[in-house]
Amino acid sequence: GINAEYKLIKTTNRRISSQTHSTAVDHIASFAWSSVDTHMAFLHRNTRRLTYTVINERLAVTYSTKGDLVWAAGETLNTADRNRDFSPLRREDVTCETLYRACNGYGCRSNVETANLLHEQINNIHFNSNSMELQRLWKWLHHAETVDNNEFNHKGRYMNGIEKLICETQEPTYPELRGSKYGLHRPTYRSVSRDYCLRLCGWDIRPTGSSNDAQTYNSTLIHLLITERDWERAAALAVFNCDISKAITVLESATGGNQSNYDTYQSIAIALSGYTSSEDSRWPTVAGRISQKLVHPYTRALFQFLILPNINDMLESCSDIRIPDQTAIALLYMDDTELKSYIESLTNRVCHAGQLEGVLLTGLTERVVLLLQTYLDLTSDIQTVAVLAARSLDTHDAFSRWISEYETVLNASNLYTVRMQFDITRGKFKPGDTNNSINVTCAFCNSALTKSPQTPQQHHGNGIVV
């Protein structure tokens, strides 16, 4: 017979599956799903007994377009509120970080404000580690615009990239000899394009024909690095400009670190004070042994610059220093043939590595496509890629695709105001592509909506469809 509790369950309208069975005792002859509980199934056995069982299905958990955690249970769709349990973990997700930056005007505000936004994220442990790389990018964009504003005939020239400026420019180069009281003398090469590119790298270079004293070069940048307590890079830049005395002063004044770093700085300063250019000196051998024990890339590069007379060899052994400094050293100490070859090689390397600092070399031309695509593959940061693509004056298909994908992310998150602000910012860099007209058309027949009783004209423009 049927137990009393089953009388309360309505008859299911699902089809009962029957199957052939053996004569085994208590075998299941057929089953039917309950119309009340989607997890309950009634079992009809060959002994004419009716039983039931509860089947718990595995939950499929996924993310919604807004980044919420979503799963289905029966006919119910459950959602985890983004403002409750998952907020600490959400910021480690690139989508959540993208939406956070978008809501705070990432790429739509000034370059300085964008860099400050990233500076706030660097100290937040819940954000990804590429904030430092992005901050350097936006600081450089601000610096490049400042350099262009000071160059009346070079407005927007930085967007071409150093590779194009050097490899496609034919102009005379002026050799100079740079030296210091320690006997360090190196031939340098100067031209209008080289000086402009050096300023894009952040190196403050005096006009051609001015004093060749090493102390007149990069004093502003070195002072800034000292203020930021970046002692290693400050000392290395002083040596790269043949100012060993300045490097010793920087290292001796280094404070604020632990005792181990302080001892290392003092040891390097003592080693530099014994530098001599004499061929019979054992200083290069001793300095080479010291550099092998150093961990920081700039302290190692400092000694490699003094030991290796060939700049190409020095840069190959110090490929872990920052891209602007590698580029500036090549601009200053390589002749035209070596420089073009090295710049092309360095540009290819940063493009295949997806290093954003390489935008200095590629500019925002089609040459940057490989770099941004590699960066996107490594980080999934479609936001930064789209913002940079929006600033490019080139019409590469990849630029349009990235912009469209980023706008899809914003629309899926209901950030329509943010998307409109992004479109407005994009129009500032491409004023010729901006269409200020609004065409109200029917979404079904694509006909224009007018107040007059006349037959509306068919419209095939790029207006807004209502």
DAGIFEN-V720077 format. One record per backbone hydrogen bond with DSSP energy under -1.0 kcal/mol. NH is the residue of the N-H (numbers start at 1). CO is the residue of the C=O. E is the energy in kcal/mol with one decimal. If there is no record, write none. Layout:
[[NH,CO,E] [NH,CO,E]]
This chain:
[[7,4,-1.6] [9,6,-1.2] [17,31,-1.2] [19,29,-1.4] [29,44,-2.9] [30,44,-1.8] [31,17,-1.1] [32,42,-2.0] [34,40,-2.4] [40,37,-1.7] [41,53,-2.6] [42,32,-3.5] [43,51,-3.5] [44,30,-3.1] [45,49,-2.5] [46,27,-3.1] [48,45,-1.9] [51,43,-2.5] [53,41,-2.2] [55,39,-3.3] [62,70,-2.8] [64,68,-2.6] [67,64,-1.8] [70,62,-3.5] [71,78,-2.1] [73,76,-2.9] [76,73,-1.8] [78,71,-2.9] [80,69,-2.9] [84,81,-1.4] [87,84,-1.0] [90,86,-2.3] [92,89,-1.4] [93,90,-1.9] [97,93,-2.2] [98,94,-2.2] [99,95,-2.3] [100,96,-2.2] [101,97,-2.4] [102,98,-2.5] [103,99,-2.4] [105,102,-1.6] [106,101,-2.4] [108,105,-1.3] [109,105,-1.6] [114,110,-2.2] [115,111,-2.2] [116,112,-2.3] [117,113,-1.9] [118,114,-1.9] [119,115,-1.9] [120,116,-1.7] [121,117,-1.1] [122,118,-1.5] [124,121,-1.6] [127,124,-1.7] [134,130,-2.1] [135,131,-2.5] [136,132,-2.2] [137,133,-1.7] [138,134,-2.3] [139,135,-2.3] [140,136,-2.1] [141,137,-2.2] [142,138,-1.9] [143,139,-2.4] [144,140,-3.2] [145,141,-2.0] [146,142,-1.9] [147,143,-2.4] [148,144,-2.3] [149,145,-2.1] [150,146,-1.2] [154,151,-1.7] [157,154,-2.2] [159,156,-1.1] [160,157,-1.9] [161,158,-1.3] [162,360,-1.9] [163,361,-1.9] [165,161,-1.9] [166,162,-2.4] [167,163,-2.7] [168,164,-1.6] [174,190,-3.8] [176,188,-2.7] [178,186,-2.7] [183,180,-1.7] [186,178,-2.9] [188,176,-3.7] [189,332,-2.0] [190,174,-2.0] [195,191,-2.5] [196,192,-2.0] [197,193,-2.5] [198,194,-2.5] [199,195,-1.8] [200,196,-1.6] [201,197,-1.5] [202,199,-1.1] [203,198,-2.2] [210,207,-1.9] [214,179,-1.1] [216,213,-2.0] [217,214,-1.5] [218,204,-2.0] [222,218,-2.3] [223,219,-2.1] [224,220,-2.0] [225,221,-2.2] [226,222,-2.1] [227,223,-2.0] [228,224,-1.7] [229,226,-1.3] [230,225,-2.9] [231,229,-1.3] [234,230,-2.1] [235,231,-2.6] [236,232,-2.3] [237,233,-2.7] [238,234,-1.7] [239,235,-1.9] [240,236,-2.8] [241,237,-1.1] [242,239,-2.5] [243,238,-3.0] [247,243,-1.6] [248,244,-2.3] [249,245,-1.9] [250,246,-2.3] [251,247,-2.2] [252,248,-2.4] [253,249,-1.4] [262,258,-2.0] [263,259,-2.4] [264,260,-1.9] [265,261,-2.5] [266,262,-2.2] [267,263,-2.1] [268,264,-2.3] [269,265,-2.4] [270,266,-2.2] [271,267,-2.2] [272,268,-2.5] [273,269,-1.9] [275,272,-1.9] [281,278,-1.0] [286,282,-2.1] [287,283,-3.0] [288,284,-2.0] [289,285,-1.6] [290,286,-1.9] [291,287,-2.5] [292,288,-1.3] [293,290,-1.1] [300,296,-1.7] [301,297,-2.2] [302,298,-1.9] [303,299,-1.2] [304,300,-2.2] [305,301,-2.2] [307,303,-2.1] [308,304,-2.6] [314,310,-1.9] [315,311,-2.5] [316,312,-1.9] [317,313,-1.7] [321,318,-1.4] [326,322,-2.1] [327,323,-2.6] [328,324,-2.3] [329,325,-2.3] [330,326,-1.8] [331,327,-2.4] [332,328,-1.8] [333,329,-2.1] [334,330,-1.7] [339,335,-2.8] [340,336,-2.1] [341,337,-1.7] [342,338,-2.5] [343,339,-2.8] [344,340,-2.0] [345,341,-1.9] [346,342,-3.0] [347,343,-2.4] [348,344,-2.1] [349,345,-1.9] [350,346,-2.4] [351,347,-1.9] [352,348,-2.0] [353,349,-1.3] [354,350,-1.0] [355,350,-1.9] [358,355,-1.8] [359,356,-2.1] [360,357,-1.5] [361,358,-1.5] [362,358,-2.3] [363,359,-2.5] [364,159,-2.2] [368,365,-1.7] [369,366,-1.5] [372,368,-2.7] [373,369,-2.5] [374,370,-2.2] [375,371,-2.4] [376,372,-2.5] [377,373,-2.2] [378,374,-1.7] [379,375,-2.1] [380,376,-2.6] [382,380,-1.6] [385,381,-1.4] [386,382,-2.3] [387,383,-2.4] [388,384,-2.2] [389,385,-2.2] [390,386,-2.2] [400,396,-1.4] [401,397,-2.1] [402,398,-2.5] [403,399,-2.2] [404,400,-2.2] [405,401,-2.2] [406,402,-2.3] [407,403,-2.3] [408,404,-1.8] [409,405,-1.7] [410,406,-2.0] [411,407,-2.6] [412,408,-2.5] [413,409,-1.0] [414,411,-1.8] [415,410,-2.7] [416,414,-1.1] [419,415,-2.1] [420,416,-2.3] [421,417,-2.1] [422,418,-2.1] [423,419,-2.1] [424,420,-2.2] [425,421,-2.4] [426,422,-2.4] [427,423,-2.0] [428,424,-1.0] [430,426,-1.1] [433,430,-1.6] [434,431,-1.1] [442,447,-2.5] [446,442,-1.5] [448,457,-1.8] [449,440,-2.5] [459,446,-1.4] [466,441,-1.0]]
